[in-house]
């Protein structure tokens, strides 16, 4: 693979969704989350309670971190400290600035203001200050299992702790399709954060409402948690998908890519006893509907199967596959959006070919999970507040090795 593989589109961690995910992260670390959005009349994002005082967590996923944002963080921390000290005898002991943006989102003024704010909080109120940001924040959220991803039709979106989604399991040391750990969910349900919407539905319903009132509203909507819908992620090209899957196959012992084309891979796997097994993987991004979404129809499945039959017959005639060998056909799609007819037709094979062939299919969520579990795909901030998925040999948050691997910020 010579080119840099990166998915099109972007994911953003913003607003109420970021607060919810960070609250779940704090719970996963054994911290006590205050279950309300305001304390002593002062609003806050995430407030943590510990024996000697409180930790004020300001969460932001802005595309640009300005001096005014830092100044509000300073003022809010000091006001919260005063009110808590008067009422409870314990004030803010730490202030965390949680920034779901790349370092290049900071203006020079903001960086300078933060150092001044840090010194002022320490000098005046003995409050320790720290920043958790960029790829380090992404690593922590993914590693704890509270942040996941899932395909909605053909696009990858963030998933909240309660969603069934692809997420890292700290106990199993791999990506699984599940909700967050039950102990975290039980505590999260006791807080107001559990009432906040998942990332995708927040975007979906906001878009519907904006469309409905576009001719009547004079001002932008302010009832949603962030100003711009994230467009989700898609594979940039079929070539990228085939290249990444080729690397995935090569990661297994005694497995070889015999031939690779624009939309196929011929795989040979040799067992420990020396038996050879051939599989033709055939790939599709799906057909495009009027809405722009890619989907797999029964007609597309029929076309792919017919193409596979002809290709396998040609390979047997040229001797690349032994004539009497049974061959697997593996239909791999980047989308989870299969029609019921397509799903039902997938495994069907004409009677005259049943001794020679068998068919399996792998929809988008299984594809993503497999590529994440081998460390082929990783997460990284592209720039500012945009997160994307990237292929091998790019520094990113990815699994260190197949099976029992740790999530690290590294290249493959």
C-alpha positions in Angstrom: 0.0 0.0 0.0 1.7 3.2 -1.2 -0.9 5.8 -0.6 -2.1 7.4 2.6 -5.6 5.9 3.3 -8.0 8.3 5.0 -11.7 8.3 5.1 -13.7 11.2 3.6 -15.9 13.4 5.9 -15.3 14.1 9.6 -16.5 13.2 13.1 -16.7 15.9 15.8 -16.9 15.6 19.6 -19.0 18.6 20.6 -21.5 20.0 23.0 -23.8 17.8 25.1 -22.5 14.6 23.4 -18.9 15.4 24.5 -20.1 16.1 28.1 -22.0 12.8 28.2 -19.0 10.8 26.9 -16.6 12.5 29.3 -18.9 12.0 32.3 -19.0 8.3 31.4 -15.2 8.3 31.1 -14.9 9.8 34.6 -17.2 7.1 36.0 -15.1 4.4 34.3 -12.1 5.8 36.2 -13.9 5.5 39.5 -14.7 9.2 39.9 -17.9 10.5 41.3 -19.9 12.7 38.9 -22.3 15.3 40.3 -25.7 14.4 38.7 -26.9 17.9 37.8 -26.0 20.6 35.2 -25.7 23.4 37.8 -24.5 23.7 41.4 -25.4 26.5 43.8 -26.9 28.4 40.9 -23.8 28.1 38.7 -23.9 26.0 35.5 -21.1 23.7 34.7 -20.3 20.9 32.2 -19.0 18.0 34.3 -18.3 18.4 38.0 -16.5 15.7 39.9 -16.6 15.3 43.7 -13.7 13.9 45.7 -12.9 13.9 49.4 -10.9 17.1 49.4 -12.9 19.2 47.0 -14.3 19.3 43.4 -12.9 19.0 39.9 -14.4 21.4 37.4 -14.3 20.0 33.9 -15.0 22.4 31.0 -15.7 20.5 27.8 -15.3 22.0 24.3 -15.0 20.8 20.8 -14.7 24.1 18.9 -12.9 24.4 15.6 -11.1 27.4 17.1 -10.0 27.8 20.7 -9.9 31.6 21.4 -8.8 33.7 24.3 -12.5 34.4 25.2 -13.1 30.7 25.7 -10.2 30.5 28.1 -11.3 33.6 29.9 -14.8 32.1 30.5 -13.2 29.0 31.8 -11.2 31.0 34.3 -14.2 33.0 35.4 -16.5 30.0 35.7 -13.9 28.1 37.7 -13.4 30.9 40.2 -17.1 31.6 40.6 -17.8 27.9 41.1 -15.0 27.7 43.6 -16.4 30.6 45.7 -20.0 29.2 45.8 -18.9 25.7 46.7 -16.5 26.9 49.4 -19.2 29.0 51.0 -21.9 26.3 50.9 -19.9 23.1 51.5 -16.6 24.2 53.0 -14.8 22.6 50.1 -14.1 24.4 46.8 -12.6 23.5 43.4 -9.2 21.8 43.8 -8.6 21.1 40.1 -9.8 22.6 36.8 -9.6 20.4 33.7 -9.9 22.0 30.2 -11.2 19.2 28.0 -10.5 20.1 24.4 -11.7 17.7 21.6 -9.7 19.5 19.0 -6.2 19.3 17.5 -3.5 21.6 18.9 -3.7 23.7 15.7 -7.2 24.8 16.8 -5.6 27.0 19.5 -5.0 30.7 18.6 -1.7 32.2 19.8 -3.8 34.4 22.1 -5.6 31.5 23.6 -2.4 29.6 24.4 -1.0 32.7 26.1 -4.2 33.3 28.0 -4.3 29.8 29.3 -0.9 30.0 30.9 -2.0 33.2 32.6 -5.2 31.6 33.8 -3.3 28.6 35.1 -1.0 30.8 37.1 -3.9 32.9 38.5 -5.9 30.0 39.6 -2.9 28.5 41.4 -1.9 31.7 43.0 -5.3 33.0 44.1 -7.2 29.8 44.9 -4.6 27.0 45.0 -6.4 25.3 42.1 -4.3 23.0 39.9 -5.1 23.2 36.1 -4.5 20.8 33.3 -5.5 20.3 29.6 -6.7 17.0 28.2 -6.9 17.4 24.5 -6.4 16.2 20.9 -5.3 12.6 20.3 -4.5 12.0 23.9 -8.1 12.7 24.8 -9.3 10.6 21.9 -7.1 7.7 23.2 -8.5 8.0 26.7 -12.1 8.0 25.6 -11.7 5.1 23.2 -9.5 3.1 25.6 -12.1 3.3 28.3 -14.8 1.9 26.0 -17.3 4.8 26.6 -16.9 6.1 23.0 -17.8 3.9 20.0 -18.6 4.1 16.4 -21.4 2.6 14.3 -22.6 2.6 10.7 -25.9 4.4 10.1 -26.7 3.1 6.6 -23.4 3.8 4.9 -21.7 6.4 7.2 -19.7 6.0 10.3 -20.9 8.1 13.3 -19.9 8.4 16.9 -21.9 6.2 19.3 -22.7 7.0 23.0 -22.1 4.7 25.9 -25.7 3.3 25.7 -25.6 2.5 22.0 -25.0 -0.9 20.6 -21.8 -0.1 18.7 -18.2 -1.0 17.8 -16.1 -0.1 20.9 -12.9 -1.1 22.6 -13.4 -3.6 25.5 -10.8 -3.0 28.2 -11.4 -6.5 29.6 -11.2 -8.4 26.3 -8.5 -6.1 24.8 -10.2 -5.9 21.4 -13.0 -4.1 19.6 -16.5 -5.7 20.2 -20.0 -4.9 19.1 -21.7 -4.0 22.5 -22.7 -1.3 24.9 -20.4 0.2 27.4 -19.6 -1.7 30.6 -22.7 -2.3 32.8 -21.0 -0.8 35.9 -20.5 2.5 33.9 -24.0 2.5 32.5 -25.6 1.9 35.9 -23.8 5.0 37.3 -24.5 7.1 34.2 -28.2 6.4 34.4 -28.3 8.1 37.8 -27.2 11.4 36.2 -28.8 13.8 33.8 -26.2 12.9 31.2 -28.1 9.7 30.4 -31.0 11.9 29.1 -28.9 13.5 26.4 -29.3 12.3 22.9 -26.8 10.1 21.0 -24.6 11.9 18.5 -26.4 10.7 15.3 -30.0 11.4 16.5 -29.1 14.9 17.7 -27.8 15.6 14.2 -30.7 13.8 12.4 -33.5 15.6 14.2 -31.8 19.0 14.0 -31.5 18.6 10.2 -35.2 17.7 10.0 -36.3 20.7 12.1 -34.1 23.1 10.1 -35.6 21.9 6.9 -39.2 22.3 8.2 -38.7 25.9 9.4 -36.1 27.1 6.9 -38.6 29.7 5.4 -39.9 30.9 8.7 -36.8 31.1 11.0 -34.8 34.3 11.1 -32.1 33.2 13.5 -30.1 30.0 13.6 -31.4 27.2 15.9 -30.0 27.3 19.4 -31.9 24.3 21.0 -29.3 21.8 19.8 -26.0 21.1 21.4 -23.7 22.1 18.6 -23.9 24.4 15.6 -23.0 22.2 12.6 -24.0 18.7 11.8 -21.0 16.3 11.5 -21.2 14.5 8.1 -19.9 11.1 9.2 -17.2 9.1 7.5 -17.1 7.1 4.3 -14.5 5.2 2.4 -12.8 7.5 -0.1 -12.6 4.9 -2.8 -13.0 1.2 -3.5 -9.2 1.0 -4.0 -8.6 2.1 -0.4 -11.0 -0.5 0.9 -9.3 -3.3 -1.1 -5.8 -2.2 -0.1 -6.7 -2.2 3.6 -8.4 -5.6 3.3 -5.3 -6.9 1.6 -3.2 -5.8 4.6 -5.7 -7.4 6.9 -5.4 -10.8 5.2 -1.6 -10.6 5.1 -1.6 -10.1 8.9 -2.6 -13.8 9.4 -0.1 -16.6 9.3 -0.2 -19.0 6.4 -2.5 -16.6 4.5 -1.5 -15.2 1.2 -2.9 -12.7 -1.3 -2.4 -14.4 -4.6 -4.0 -11.8 -6.8 -5.5 -8.3 -6.2 -7.6 -6.3 -8.6 -9.8 -3.2 -8.5 -12.6 -4.9 -6.7 -11.4 -8.3 -5.7 -8.7 -10.3 -3.8 -7.9 -14.0 -4.3 -6.8 -15.4 -1.0 -5.0 -18.7 -0.3 -4.9 -20.1 3.3 -2.8 -23.1 4.1 -3.8 -25.1 7.2 -1.2 -26.5 9.7 -1.8 -29.9 8.0 -1.0 -28.5 4.6 -4.5 -28.2 3.2 -5.1 -25.3 0.8 -8.3 -23.2 1.0 -9.1 -20.6 -1.7 -11.4 -17.6 -1.2 -12.4 -14.9 -3.6 -13.2 -11.6 -1.8 -15.3 -9.3 -3.9 -15.9 -5.7 -2.7 -18.5 -3.1 -3.2 -19.2 0.4 -1.8 -22.8 -0.1 -2.9 -25.2 1.7 -5.3 -26.1 5.3 -4.7 -29.7 6.3 -4.0 -31.3 9.7 -4.7 -30.6 10.6 -1.1 -26.9 10.0 -1.6 -26.8 6.9 0.6 -25.0 3.8 -0.7 -26.9 0.5 -0.4 -26.7 -3.1 -1.5 -29.6 -4.3 -3.6 -30.5 -7.8 -4.8 -29.5 -6.7 -8.3 -26.1 -5.7 -7.1 -25.6 -9.0 -5.3 -26.7 -10.9 -8.4 -24.1 -9.0 -10.5 -21.3 -9.6 -8.0 -22.1 -13.3 -7.8 -22.2 -13.6 -11.6 -18.8 -11.8 -11.8 -17.4 -14.1 -9.2 -18.6 -17.3 -11.0 -16.9 -16.2 -14.3 -13.7 -15.1 -12.5 -13.3 -18.4 -10.6 -13.9 -20.4 -13.7 -11.2 -18.4 -15.5 -8.8 -18.9 -12.6 -9.4 -22.7 -12.7 -8.8 -22.8 -16.5 -5.5 -21.0 -16.1 -4.4 -23.2 -13.3 -4.3 -20.5 -10.6 -6.9 -22.5 -8.6 -6.9 -26.4 -8.8 -9.8 -27.5 -11.0 -11.5 -29.7 -8.3 -11.0 -27.2 -5.4 -14.0 -25.8 -3.6 -13.8 -22.0 -3.5 -15.4 -19.5 -1.1 -16.9 -16.3 -2.4 -16.9 -13.5 0.2 -19.0 -10.4 -0.6 -17.5 -7.5 1.4 -19.4 -4.3 1.6 -18.6 -1.0 3.2 -22.3 -0.3 4.0 -24.7 -1.8 6.6 -27.6 -0.8 4.3 -28.6 -4.0 2.6 -32.1 -4.6 1.4 -33.9 -7.7 2.8 -33.9 -9.2 -0.7 -30.2 -8.7 -1.1 -29.5 -10.3 2.3 -31.6 -13.3 1.4 -30.1 -13.7 -2.0 -26.5 -13.5 -0.9 -25.9 -17.2 0.1 -28.0 -18.7 -2.7 -26.0 -20.7 -5.2 -27.3 -22.6 -8.3 -27.5 -26.4 -7.8 -24.9 -27.1 -10.5 -22.3 -25.0 -8.6 -23.0 -26.1 -5.0 -20.2 -28.7 -5.0 -17.7 -26.1 -6.2 -18.6 -22.9 -4.4 -20.1 -21.4 -1.2 -20.9 -17.8 -0.4 -20.6 -15.6 2.7 -21.1 -11.9 3.1 -19.6 -9.3 5.4 -21.5 -6.0 5.9 -20.0 -2.7 7.0 -20.0 -3.1 10.8 -18.2 -6.4 10.7 -15.7 -5.0 8.2 -14.9 -2.0 10.4 -14.6 -4.2 13.5 -12.2 -6.6 11.8 -10.0 -3.8 10.4 -9.9 -2.1 13.8 -9.0 -5.4 15.6 -5.9 -6.0 13.4 -4.8 -2.4 13.8 -5.3 -1.6 10.1 -7.6 1.3 10.9 -6.9 3.9 13.5 -8.5 7.2 14.8 -6.8 10.6 14.6 -7.5 14.3 14.6 -7.0 15.4 11.0 -7.1 19.1 12.0 -8.9 21.4 14.3 -12.0 19.5 15.6 -12.2 16.9 12.8 -11.6 13.3 13.6 -11.2 10.7 10.9 -10.2 7.0 10.4 -6.9 6.3 8.7 -5.1 3.3 7.3 -1.7 1.8 8.1 1.6 3.7 8.6 -0.1 6.9 9.9 0.2 7.9 13.5 -3.2 7.3 15.1 -5.1 5.7 18.0 -5.0 2.0 16.9 -4.7 -1.5 18.4 -1.1 -2.4 19.0 -1.4 -6.0 17.8 -4.0 -8.6 16.8 -5.6 -10.2 19.9 -5.1 -9.0 23.4 -3.7 -5.7 22.1 -3.5 -2.3 23.8 -4.9 0.8 22.3 -2.0 3.2 21.7 -1.3 6.4 19.7 1.1 5.0 17.2 1.6 4.0 13.5 1.1 0.4 12.5 
